[in-house]
Amino acid sequence: MAGGDITLWITQLADPDPEKRAAAGHALRKAAFTECLKGSNDWIHDPGFRELLPPAAVGRTADPRPLRFVVGIAVRPDRFEQIRQANGWPRLADVPDDQDVKEFELHFARQGDLDILTPRNAEGSGAIARYLAKFGEGIQQVEVNVTDVDRASELLSTRFGLRPIYSRARVGADQTRVNFFLVPSETGKKCLIELVEPAAKP
């Protein structure tokens, strides 16, 4: 997803004013939710899928299994550094070399989380480099946390007819296990959904 408002909000993630950065983060998450997770995607509300969502922290929400999603924002390398600097130099994620991506997370309390992504090699053929070449900066994916990526992938495939991009889950950032799906959006386009199983705690 790209466009005028989204481009503006991405720019504002590097604003010196923390309130403007938080407002931009909230706007980006709202746009991603409306486009990719609302309406036609019945799998989000399926009881079997909801059972695979991580349980809520005690006292945080009335929903025992809230949907936690992180919006992946693809940006150019220079913008990546500007946003990272404005937000206090967040830790870079440990990403496998073959995925040709650098990333860090931004946390805006109730406004939610963003994952800022850029290619290690801007002229390369990785997924983020290809997205930027085709669309420019924008919302590249929506990441949904699950407790078991294999079971969640099987459910989306068998019950909802969605085909995973990889036949098996692969290692993602910080030793997560991930798989990807292209799902229909409210506008008839496709959204990239990343199912993310966090790494086991030592």
Buried (B, 14 or more C-beta within 10 A) or exposed (E): BBEEEBEEBBBBBBBEEEEBBBBBBBBBBBBBBBBBBEEEBEBBEBEEBBBBBBEBEEEEEEEEBBBBBBBBBBBBBEBBBBBBEBBEEBEEBEBEEEBBBBBBBBEBEEBBBBBBBBBBEBEEEBBBBBBBEEBBBBBBBBBBBBBBBBBBBEBBBEEBEBEBBEEEBBBBBBEBBBBBBBBBBBEEEEBBBBBBBBBEEE
